Amino acid sequence: MNETLLLHVGAAITVGKVTSVKGNVVTVSLSRPVCAPAESRVAISRKIAGRWRLIGYGMIQ
């Protein structure tokens, strides 16, 4: 919760804060809105030791 993540959606890059986690569903509040179709893949990066590191991917619902 409240962790900052870097999200790559297609060609767009934005930062967001995790607002809720329920099972496999994570809700993120974005600093800059992104327009993408449903079921698009999103690369998720986390800041570790001062650098953004890829930690996984997800799908837009």
N, CA, C and O atoms as a GROMACS GRO file, in nm:
protein
  244
    1MET      N    1   0.083  -0.119   0.000
    1MET     CA    2   0.000   0.000   0.000
    1MET      C    3   0.088   0.125   0.000
    1MET      O    4   0.194   0.128   0.062
    2ASN      N    5   0.042   0.227  -0.071
    2ASN     CA    6   0.110   0.357  -0.083
    2ASN      C    7   0.249   0.349  -0.143
    2ASN      O    8   0.328   0.442  -0.129
    3GLU      N    9   0.280   0.239  -0.211
    3GLU     CA   10   0.410   0.227  -0.277
    3GLU      C   11   0.401   0.292  -0.415
    3GLU      O   12   0.300   0.279  -0.483
    4THR      N   13   0.506   0.361  -0.455
    4THR     CA   14   0.511   0.425  -0.586
    4THR      C   15   0.567   0.326  -0.687
    4THR      O   16   0.670   0.263  -0.665
    5LEU      N   17   0.496   0.311  -0.800
    5LEU     CA   18   0.537   0.221  -0.907
    5LEU      C   19   0.544   0.296  -1.038
    5LEU      O   20   0.470   0.392  -1.060
    6LEU      N   21   0.634   0.253  -1.126
    6LEU     CA   22   0.646   0.308  -1.261
    6LEU      C   23   0.575   0.212  -1.355
    6LEU      O   24   0.603   0.092  -1.355
    7LEU      N   25   0.481   0.264  -1.435
    7LEU     CA   26   0.402   0.181  -1.525
    7LEU      C   27   0.428   0.218  -1.670
    7LEU      O   28   0.423   0.335  -1.707
    8HIS      N   29   0.455   0.117  -1.752
    8HIS     CA   30   0.472   0.135  -1.897
    8HIS      C   31   0.350   0.074  -1.965
    8HIS      O   32   0.330  -0.047  -1.962
    9VAL      N   33   0.269   0.160  -2.027
    9VAL     CA   34   0.149   0.114  -2.097
    9VAL      C   35   0.167   0.152  -2.243
    9VAL      O   36   0.152   0.268  -2.280
   10GLY      N   37   0.199   0.054  -2.326
   10GLY     CA   38   0.228   0.085  -2.466
   10GLY      C   39   0.348   0.177  -2.473
   10GLY      O   40   0.456   0.143  -2.424
   11ALA      N   41   0.330   0.295  -2.534
   11ALA     CA   42   0.440   0.392  -2.543
   11ALA      C   43   0.437   0.493  -2.428
   11ALA      O   44   0.528   0.575  -2.415
   12ALA      N   45   0.332   0.488  -2.346
   12ALA     CA   46   0.317   0.583  -2.236
   12ALA      C   47   0.386   0.533  -2.109
   12ALA      O   48   0.385   0.413  -2.080
   13ILE      N   49   0.443   0.626  -2.035
   13ILE     CA   50   0.506   0.593  -1.907
   13ILE      C   51   0.447   0.687  -1.803
   13ILE      O   52   0.437   0.807  -1.826
   14THR      N   53   0.407   0.632  -1.688
   14THR     CA   54   0.351   0.712  -1.581
   14THR      C   55   0.387   0.653  -1.446
   14THR      O   56   0.425   0.536  -1.436
   15VAL      N   57   0.374   0.733  -1.344
   15VAL     CA   58   0.400   0.689  -1.207
   15VAL      C   59   0.267   0.686  -1.134
   15VAL      O   60   0.181   0.772  -1.157
   16GLY      N   61   0.250   0.588  -1.047
   16GLY     CA   62   0.126   0.579  -0.971
   16GLY      C   63   0.150   0.523  -0.833
   16GLY      O   64   0.253   0.461  -0.806
   17LYS      N   65   0.053   0.547  -0.743
   17LYS     CA   66   0.060   0.497  -0.607
   17LYS      C   67  -0.043   0.389  -0.588
   17LYS      O   68  -0.158   0.404  -0.630
   18VAL      N   69  -0.004   0.279  -0.524
   18VAL     CA   70  -0.095   0.168  -0.497
   18VAL      C   71  -0.196   0.214  -0.392
   18VAL      O   72  -0.158   0.257  -0.284
   19THR      N   73  -0.326   0.204  -0.426
   19THR     CA   74  -0.430   0.246  -0.333
   19THR      C   75  -0.499   0.129  -0.266
   19THR      O   76  -0.545   0.141  -0.152
   20SER      N   77  -0.507   0.014  -0.335
   20SER     CA   78  -0.568  -0.104  -0.272
   20SER      C   79  -0.518  -0.231  -0.339
   20SER      O   80  -0.482  -0.233  -0.456
   21VAL      N   81  -0.518  -0.337  -0.259
   21VAL     CA   82  -0.479  -0.470  -0.308
   21VAL      C   83  -0.583  -0.568  -0.258
   21VAL      O   84  -0.605  -0.582  -0.138
   22LYS      N   85  -0.648  -0.638  -0.352
   22LYS     CA   86  -0.748  -0.740  -0.318
   22LYS      C   87  -0.720  -0.863  -0.402
   22LYS      O   88  -0.754  -0.867  -0.520
   23GLY      N   89  -0.658  -0.964  -0.342
   23GLY     CA   90  -0.623  -1.085  -0.415
   23GLY      C   91  -0.520  -1.053  -0.521
   23GLY      O   92  -0.411  -1.004  -0.491
   24ASN      N   93  -0.554  -1.082  -0.648
   24ASN     CA   94  -0.463  -1.056  -0.760
   24ASN      C   95  -0.491  -0.922  -0.827
   24ASN      O   96  -0.433  -0.892  -0.931
   25VAL      N   97  -0.580  -0.841  -0.769
   25VAL     CA   98  -0.617  -0.713  -0.829
   25VAL      C   99  -0.556  -0.599  -0.748
   25VAL      O  100  -0.576  -0.589  -0.627
   26VAL      N  101  -0.481  -0.513  -0.818
   26VAL     CA  102  -0.418  -0.398  -0.754
   26VAL      C  103  -0.475  -0.272  -0.818
   26VAL      O  104  -0.481  -0.262  -0.941
   27THR      N  105  -0.517  -0.176  -0.736
   27THR     CA  106  -0.566  -0.048  -0.786
   27THR      C  107  -0.457   0.056  -0.766
   27THR      O  108  -0.401   0.069  -0.657
   28VAL      N  109  -0.428   0.131  -0.875
   28VAL     CA  110  -0.320   0.230  -0.872
   28VAL      C  111  -0.377   0.365  -0.910
   28VAL      O  112  -0.450   0.377  -1.008
   29SER      N  113  -0.344   0.468  -0.832
   29SER     CA  114  -0.382   0.605  -0.862
   29SER      C  115  -0.268   0.668  -0.943
   29SER      O  116  -0.157   0.685  -0.892
   30LEU      N  117  -0.296   0.702  -1.068
   30LEU     CA  118  -0.191   0.752  -1.158
   30LEU      C  119  -0.168   0.901  -1.143
   30LEU      O  120  -0.262   0.977  -1.120
   31SER      N  121  -0.042   0.944  -1.156
   31SER     CA  122  -0.010   1.086  -1.151
   31SER      C  123  -0.046   1.154  -1.283
   31SER      O  124  -0.083   1.271  -1.284
   32ARG      N  125  -0.035   1.081  -1.393
   32ARG     CA  126  -0.071   1.130  -1.526
   32ARG      C  127  -0.160   1.025  -1.591
   32ARG      O  128  -0.118   0.909  -1.601
   33PRO      N  129  -0.280   1.059  -1.636
   33PRO     CA  130  -0.369   0.959  -1.695
   33PRO      C  131  -0.311   0.897  -1.822
   33PRO      O  132  -0.233   0.959  -1.894
   34VAL      N  133  -0.351   0.772  -1.847
   34VAL     CA  134  -0.306   0.699  -1.965
   34VAL      C  135  -0.429   0.645  -2.036
   34VAL      O  136  -0.520   0.592  -1.973
   35CYS      N  137  -0.432   0.658  -2.167
   35CYS     CA  138  -0.542   0.605  -2.247
   35CYS      C  139  -0.495   0.475  -2.312
   35CYS      O  140  -0.402   0.476  -2.393
   36ALA      N  141  -0.560   0.364  -2.276
   36ALA     CA  142  -0.521   0.233  -2.330
   36ALA      C  143  -0.645   0.144  -2.336
   36ALA      O  144  -0.733   0.157  -2.251
   37PRO      N  145  -0.652   0.055  -2.434
   37PRO     CA  146  -0.767  -0.036  -2.440
   37PRO      C  147  -0.764  -0.139  -2.327
   37PRO      O  148  -0.659  -0.169  -2.270
   38ALA      N  149  -0.881  -0.192  -2.296
   38ALA     CA  150  -0.891  -0.296  -2.193
   38ALA      C  151  -0.806  -0.416  -2.233
   38ALA      O  152  -0.790  -0.444  -2.352
   39GLU      N  153  -0.753  -0.485  -2.135
   39GLU     CA  154  -0.668  -0.603  -2.150
   39GLU      C  155  -0.533  -0.574  -2.215
   39GLU      O  156  -0.470  -0.664  -2.270
   40SER      N  157  -0.488  -0.448  -2.209
   40SER     CA  158  -0.353  -0.414  -2.253
   40SER      C  159  -0.255  -0.457  -2.145
   40SER      O  160  -0.289  -0.458  -2.026
   41ARG      N  161  -0.136  -0.493  -2.186
   41ARG     CA  162  -0.032  -0.530  -2.089
   41ARG      C  163   0.035  -0.405  -2.034
   41ARG      O  164   0.053  -0.306  -2.105
   42VAL      N  165   0.072  -0.413  -1.906
   42VAL     CA  166   0.139  -0.303  -1.838
   42VAL      C  167   0.263  -0.358  -1.771
   42VAL      O  168   0.255  -0.453  -1.693
   43ALA      N  169   0.380  -0.300  -1.802
   43ALA     CA  170   0.504  -0.339  -1.734
   43ALA      C  171   0.512  -0.259  -1.604
   43ALA      O  172   0.489  -0.138  -1.603
   44ILE      N  173   0.545  -0.328  -1.495
   44ILE     CA  174   0.548  -0.265  -1.363
   44ILE      C  175   0.692  -0.265  -1.311
   44ILE      O  176   0.758  -0.368  -1.306
   45SER      N  177   0.739  -0.144  -1.273
   45SER     CA  178   0.875  -0.130  -1.219
   45SER      C  179   0.867  -0.071  -1.079
   45SER      O  180   0.777   0.007  -1.047
   46ARG      N  181   0.964  -0.110  -0.997
   46ARG     CA  182   0.971  -0.065  -0.859
   46ARG      C  183   1.109  -0.004  -0.836
   46ARG      O  184   1.208  -0.051  -0.893
   47LYS      N  185   1.116   0.101  -0.753
   47LYS     CA  186   1.244   0.166  -0.726
   47LYS      C  187   1.317   0.086  -0.618
   47LYS      O  188   1.272   0.077  -0.504
   48ILE      N  189   1.432   0.030  -0.657
   48ILE     CA  190   1.515  -0.048  -0.567
   48ILE      C  191   1.656   0.009  -0.574
   48ILE      O  192   1.715   0.016  -0.682
   49ALA      N  193   1.710   0.050  -0.461
   49ALA     CA  194   1.846   0.107  -0.453
   49ALA      C  195   1.863   0.225  -0.548
   49ALA      O  196   1.968   0.239  -0.611
   50GLY      N  197   1.760   0.310  -0.558
   50GLY     CA  198   1.770   0.430  -0.640
   50GLY      C  199   1.751   0.411  -0.789
   50GLY      O  200   1.766   0.507  -0.864
   51ARG      N  201   1.718   0.290  -0.834
   51ARG     CA  202   1.696   0.263  -0.978
   51ARG      C  203   1.563   0.190  -0.995
   51ARG      O  204   1.520   0.114  -0.909
   52TRP      N  205   1.500   0.215  -1.109
   52TRP     CA  206   1.375   0.146  -1.140
   52TRP      C  207   1.408   0.007  -1.191
   52TRP      O  208   1.486  -0.008  -1.286
   53ARG      N  209   1.349  -0.095  -1.130
   53ARG     CA  210   1.371  -0.235  -1.168
   53ARG      C  211   1.239  -0.298  -1.208
   53ARG      O  212   1.138  -0.282  -1.139
   54LEU      N  213   1.240  -0.369  -1.319
   54LEU     CA  214   1.121  -0.438  -1.366
   54LEU      C  215   1.086  -0.550  -1.268
   54LEU      O  216   1.169  -0.635  -1.238
   55ILE      N  217   0.962  -0.549  -1.217
   55ILE     CA  218   0.922  -0.652  -1.121
   55ILE      C  219   0.811  -0.742  -1.175
   55ILE      O  220   0.782  -0.846  -1.115
   56GLY      N  221   0.749  -0.704  -1.287
   56GLY     CA  222   0.644  -0.789  -1.342
   56GLY      C  223   0.559  -0.715  -1.442
   56GLY      O  224   0.594  -0.607  -1.488
   57TYR      N  225   0.446  -0.777  -1.476
   57TYR     CA  226   0.353  -0.714  -1.568
   57TYR      C  227   0.211  -0.746  -1.523
   57TYR      O  228   0.188  -0.836  -1.443
   58GLY      N  229   0.117  -0.671  -1.578
   58GLY     CA  230  -0.024  -0.691  -1.545
   58GLY      C  231  -0.109  -0.660  -1.664
   58GLY      O  232  -0.059  -0.625  -1.771
   59MET      N  233  -0.239  -0.673  -1.645
   59MET     CA  234  -0.336  -0.644  -1.751
   59MET      C  235  -0.432  -0.537  -1.702
   59MET      O  236  -0.470  -0.537  -1.584
   60ILE      N  237  -0.473  -0.446  -1.791
   60ILE     CA  238  -0.572  -0.344  -1.757
   60ILE      C  239  -0.709  -0.408  -1.761
   60ILE      O  240  -0.741  -0.481  -1.855
   61GLN      N  241  -0.789  -0.382  -1.660
   61GLN     CA  242  -0.927  -0.434  -1.658
   61GLN      C  243  -1.025  -0.327  -1.691
   61GLN      O  244  -1.145  -0.352  -1.695
   0.00000   0.00000   0.00000
